[in-house]
Amino acid sequence: MAEPHWSRQLIFTLAGNPAVTRFVTRYGMRLGASRFVAGEDLPSALQVARQLNDEGFPLAVQFLGEHVTRAEAAAEAVEEYLRLLSALEEHGIDAYISIKPSQMGLEVDEELAYANCRRILERTAAAGRFVRIEMEDSPYTEKTLRLYRRLREHFGTQDVGIVLQAYLYRSAEDLEALADLQPNIRFVKGAYNEPASVAYPDKAEVDRNYRQLVQRHLERGHYAAIATHDDRLMEDLLGFIEARGIPRDRFEFQMLYGIRPQLQRQMRDRGYRMRVYIPYGRDWYGYFVRRLAERPANVGFVLRNLIRG
Ligand SMILES: Cc1cc2nc3c(=O)[nH]c(=O)nc-3n(C[C@H](O)[C@H](O)[C@H](O)COP(=O)(O)OP(=O)(O)OC[C@H]3O[C@@H](n4cnc5c(N)ncnc54)[C@H](O)[C@@H]3O)c2cc1C
């Protein structure tokens, strides 16, 4: 059954309250954020990465951070990504890098975000590593697509990819507009608190759109990262993939660290490429709130941890 809409809304509303932010930022790792975050620093993330690689999971690694308002903060994030890249190379870890445009300074200035992404991509592309530009809330969709298109003037489809969110009405058109680039796209349902003017409020509509977007993309022979924990949706898409004889090297599944690990193992054991997304860093608040809002029942374990002390 669908989670009641208000509870998702309530979590986002509460999360915006400064007192709640202060409390959760102080105690959140103990209260449950550590279930979703691979650690607050690079060494902890590398440890988790090594273990997951050893278990047969390739990874997408994100250094947590978003909505930076100063160019210096964006520059620090770039430096961290370059350190991350060196560490992945040094430790021979099978991972690509996932970046939020607002962490690169998209809110400050589009040119700044472009220059920062380009600095990272010069290094990752030379090392043969892929970078995924993520999709954030809808005020940034257009700018993010522009950023991606501009990066593609210098880098290939094997160097940089993008994300489309099935909850947005516009995504079907965006998919068409992107097709000339033969893009590598991660498909997600969408994690932000969007109004009905831009996003389907009804979960069944989001799922229907998700199926259609992925099918259209795969039919064209373009690479799809199917990022969802929805096993029914995955099976529907696998039915389509098998019926069309789409080879396994044209798609992969992706799931978040700490969410449905048993399903992750099942997909791996069935021989699919199953990539796990691991975020790390101290700026985990926004990420944690979105994980709670996706499944309001998660608030229960936070409260239980709080009561246990
Ligand atoms: C690899 C990856 C990258 C992503 N990148 C982006 C991005 O760039 N932009 C963006 O907007 N969103 C992103 N998302 C998040 C995505 O938009 C969804 O919010 C999230 O995946 C939950 O939706 P679902 O597809 O799993 O389906 P749902 O229908 O929400 O969930 C299906 C089932 O999965 C389980 N589940 C889902 N979420 C949780 C949770 N938080 N805790 C516990 N169980 C849960 C439940 O059993 C649920 O019934 C990403 C997701 C993944 C997996």
The ligand as a Tripos MOL2 file, in Angstrom:
@<TRIPOS>MOLECULE
LIG
   53    58     1     0     0
SMALL
NO_CHARGES

@<TRIPOS>ATOM
      1 C1         21.5060    4.3890   -7.0660 C.3       1 LIG1
      2 C2         20.4670    5.4090   -6.8270 C.ar      1 LIG1
      3 C3         20.7190    6.7320   -7.1690 C.ar      1 LIG1
      4 C4         19.7480    7.7130   -6.9890 C.ar      1 LIG1
      5 N1         19.9610    8.9930   -7.4460 N.ar      1 LIG1
      6 C5         18.9620    9.9140   -7.3930 C.ar      1 LIG1
      7 C6         19.0810   11.1850   -8.0020 C.ar      1 LIG1
      8 O1         20.0870   11.5370   -8.6100 O.2       1 LIG1
      9 N2         18.0240   12.0450   -7.8870 N.ar      1 LIG1
     10 C7         16.8690   11.7090   -7.2400 C.ar      1 LIG1
     11 O2         15.9280   12.5090   -7.2020 O.2       1 LIG1
     12 N3         16.7400   10.4970   -6.6500 N.ar      1 LIG1
     13 C8         17.7440    9.6020   -6.7160 C.ar      1 LIG1
     14 N4         17.5620    8.3540   -6.1410 N.ar      1 LIG1
     15 C9         16.4180    8.1090   -5.2370 C.3       1 LIG1
     16 C10        15.1610    7.7220   -5.9740 C.3       1 LIG1
     17 O3         14.6370    8.8290   -6.6600 O.3       1 LIG1
     18 C11        14.0800    7.2080   -5.0040 C.3       1 LIG1
     19 O4         13.7410    8.2060   -4.1060 O.3       1 LIG1
     20 C12        14.4700    5.9830   -4.2080 C.3       1 LIG1
     21 O5         15.1940    5.0840   -4.9780 O.3       1 LIG1
     22 C13        13.2210    5.2620   -3.6440 C.3       1 LIG1
     23 O6         12.4120    4.8430   -4.6860 O.3       1 LIG1
     24 P1         12.3490    3.3200   -5.2420 P.3       1 LIG1
     25 O7         12.6170    3.4010   -6.7000 O.co2     1 LIG1
     26 O8         13.2710    2.4740   -4.4760 O.co2     1 LIG1
     27 O9         10.8400    2.9160   -5.1210 O.3       1 LIG1
     28 P2          9.8080    2.9390   -3.8960 P.3       1 LIG1
     29 O10         8.5040    2.5850   -4.4990 O.co2     1 LIG1
     30 O11         9.9100    4.2200   -3.1350 O.co2     1 LIG1
     31 O12        10.3280    1.7680   -2.9750 O.3       1 LIG1
     32 C14        10.2420    0.4120   -3.3280 C.3       1 LIG1
     33 C15        10.5780   -0.4090   -2.0970 C.3       1 LIG1
     34 O13        11.9560   -0.2090   -1.7400 O.3       1 LIG1
     35 C16        12.1130   -0.0800   -0.3370 C.3       1 LIG1
     36 N5         12.6130    1.2680   -0.0200 N.ar      1 LIG1
     37 C17        12.6150    2.3660   -0.8260 C.ar      1 LIG1
     38 N6         13.1790    3.4160   -0.2060 N.ar      1 LIG1
     39 C18        13.5170    2.9920    1.0220 C.ar      1 LIG1
     40 C19        14.1460    3.6100    2.1290 C.ar      1 LIG1
     41 N7         14.5270    4.8880    2.1100 N.pl3     1 LIG1
     42 N8         14.3500    2.8640    3.2540 N.ar      1 LIG1
     43 C20        13.9900    1.5630    3.2870 C.ar      1 LIG1
     44 N9         13.4010    0.9220    2.2580 N.ar      1 LIG1
     45 C21        13.1620    1.6170    1.1500 C.ar      1 LIG1
     46 C22        10.7580   -0.3530    0.2600 C.3       1 LIG1
     47 O14        10.6780   -1.7290    0.5260 O.3       1 LIG1
     48 C23         9.8180    0.0230   -0.8550 C.3       1 LIG1
     49 O15         8.5890   -0.6340   -0.7640 O.3       1 LIG1
     50 C24        18.5150    7.3680   -6.3630 C.ar      1 LIG1
     51 C25        18.2640    6.0350   -6.0270 C.ar      1 LIG1
     52 C26        19.2010    5.0640   -6.2660 C.ar      1 LIG1
     53 C27        18.8710    3.6470   -5.9310 C.3       1 LIG1
@<TRIPOS>BOND
     1     1     2 1
     2     2     3 ar
     3     2    52 ar
     4     3     4 ar
     5     4     5 ar
     6     4    50 ar
     7     5     6 ar
     8     6     7 ar
     9     6    13 1
    10     7     8 2
    11     7     9 ar
    12     9    10 ar
    13    10    11 2
    14    10    12 ar
    15    12    13 ar
    16    13    14 ar
    17    14    15 1
    18    14    50 ar
    19    15    16 1
    20    16    17 1
    21    16    18 1
    22    18    19 1
    23    18    20 1
    24    20    21 1
    25    20    22 1
    26    22    23 1
    27    23    24 1
    28    24    25 2
    29    24    26 1
    30    24    27 1
    31    27    28 1
    32    28    29 2
    33    28    30 1
    34    28    31 1
    35    31    32 1
    36    32    33 1
    37    33    34 1
    38    33    48 1
    39    34    35 1
    40    35    36 1
    41    35    46 1
    42    36    37 ar
    43    36    45 ar
    44    37    38 ar
    45    38    39 ar
    46    39    40 ar
    47    39    45 ar
    48    40    41 1
    49    40    42 ar
    50    42    43 ar
    51    43    44 ar
    52    44    45 ar
    53    46    47 1
    54    46    48 1
    55    48    49 1
    56    50    51 ar
    57    51    52 ar
    58    52    53 1
@<TRIPOS>SUBSTRUCTURE
     1 LIG1         1 GROUP 0 **** ****
